Amino acid sequence: MMLVLGVSLLVAWGLRPADSVGPCVVAKGPAMLPEIPEASGLAVSRRYPGVLWSHNDSGNATVLFALDSAGTMLGRVRIPIRTRDWEDISAARCPSNDCLYIADIGDNRSARRRVHIYRIPEPAPGDAETAPPEVFNGTYADGPHNAEAMFVIGADLFIVTRDRMGGVYRSTLSGSRELTFQRVGQLGLQAVTDAEASRDEKSVVVRTSHEAVLYRTDDLILGGNVPYLRIPIDGLKEAQGEGVALDGSILYLSSEGRPWNRAGRIVSLRCNLSR
């Protein structure tokens, strides 16, 4: 019995997340997300201060989950679409003020002829359903790619591929529903799982399982790949790191659940990002 207890305590200690990573300290969490076991994308609301949006990966209902900064569930909003491999969500300005962009861009076999981006006016956390989305069909100029990360700067959509190099692709919303994504650079990052622009669009954070990497937007969109800050996050002991979002000096990270506890989780970090 004592041996079993000792092993259990050792395992628990080994899974205990650090209180700080790089220039960041844990502000809140980690909080469990029982309804989001495959927590994928993450975005900071533009309409409602302190609200975050998340969702499950492919194979689940197309539902947006509204969370507060501590991970408390505020609402569940259905999107009237059927997605194939929904990997990311981004918040940005749009012609109707504030919108959410849904990235149906997953393609594990790199075989999809088209990916899809859905745009909806940002709902309220208490809404039952969103407005019907605008649908944009996307193709890559150089053939299919698997991707899990998208961010939005003005009228430009950027996709970062999930591969060994993290290719950056760009397309501009100009009235057509057919988008062609052109390669504009590569980040040298393996297995990128999410990316998001800051509220002022001056910075972009890109994450992998091991680090969150920050770039100046002006550098990134011109093909640059030199970050101004790298934050190692292995110390947080995420089961499978997925989502990232940035709100001022607060960095949010979400991950999928563990085999014995299917709940996803979210943690917020207060960071010194002044480098």
Secondary structure, 3 states (H helix, E strand, C coil): CHHHHHHHHHHHHHCCCCCEECCEEEEEEEEEECCCCCEEEEEECCCCCCEEEEEECCCCCCEEEEEECCCCEEEEEECCCCCCCEEEEEEEEECCEEEEEEEECCCCCCCCCCEEEEEEECCCCCCCECCCCEEEEEEECCCCCCEEEEEEECCEEEEEECCCCCEEEEEECCCCCEEEEEEEEECCCCCCCEEEECCCCCEEEEECCCEEEEEEHHHHHCCCCCCCEEEECHHHCCCEEEEEEEECCEEEEEEECECCECCEEEEEEEECCCC
